[in-house]
């Protein structure tokens, strides 16, 4: 088994782009493991008026 790693965005329609340098892999069966960056949580800071 060969491991390949790259970063990409998942399109709104769910497609994931395989970079052209991996064209030799087209048509092969693959097991995909996705590591998704969590969106940073936004916190509201209270502003104290003096």
C-alpha positions as CSV (number, residue, x, y, z in Angstrom):
1,X,0.0,0.0,0.0
2,X,1.3,3.5,-0.9
3,X,0.5,6.6,1.2
4,X,-0.1,9.9,-0.6
5,X,-0.7,13.3,1.2
6,X,-1.8,16.7,-0.1
7,X,-4.0,19.5,1.1
8,X,-7.1,20.5,-0.8
9,X,-10.6,22.0,-0.3
10,X,-13.7,20.0,-0.6
11,X,-15.9,21.6,-3.2
12,X,-19.6,22.5,-2.4
13,X,-20.7,19.5,-4.5
14,X,-18.4,17.2,-2.5
15,X,-15.7,16.7,-5.1
16,X,-12.1,16.5,-4.0
17,X,-9.4,17.4,-6.6
18,X,-6.6,14.9,-7.0
19,X,-3.4,16.8,-8.1
20,X,-2.2,16.1,-11.7
21,X,1.1,14.8,-10.3
22,X,-0.9,11.7,-9.1
23,X,-2.5,11.1,-12.5
24,X,-1.0,7.6,-12.5
25,X,-3.4,6.8,-9.7
26,X,-6.5,7.5,-11.7
27,X,-8.7,4.4,-11.9
28,X,-7.1,2.7,-8.9
29,X,-9.0,1.7,-5.8
30,X,-8.1,3.7,-2.7
31,X,-8.8,3.9,1.0
32,X,-9.3,7.5,2.0
33,X,-8.7,8.9,5.5
34,X,-9.6,12.6,5.9
35,X,-8.2,14.9,8.6
36,X,-10.4,17.9,8.8
37,X,-9.2,21.2,10.3
38,X,-11.7,22.3,12.9
39,X,-13.0,25.8,12.4
40,X,-11.7,28.1,15.1
41,X,-14.3,28.8,17.7
42,X,-15.2,32.5,17.8
43,X,-15.8,33.9,21.3
44,X,-17.6,37.2,22.0
45,X,-15.5,39.4,24.2
46,X,-17.5,41.6,26.5
47,X,-16.5,45.2,26.3
48,X,-16.8,47.1,29.6
49,X,-17.7,50.8,29.3
50,X,-16.1,53.0,31.9
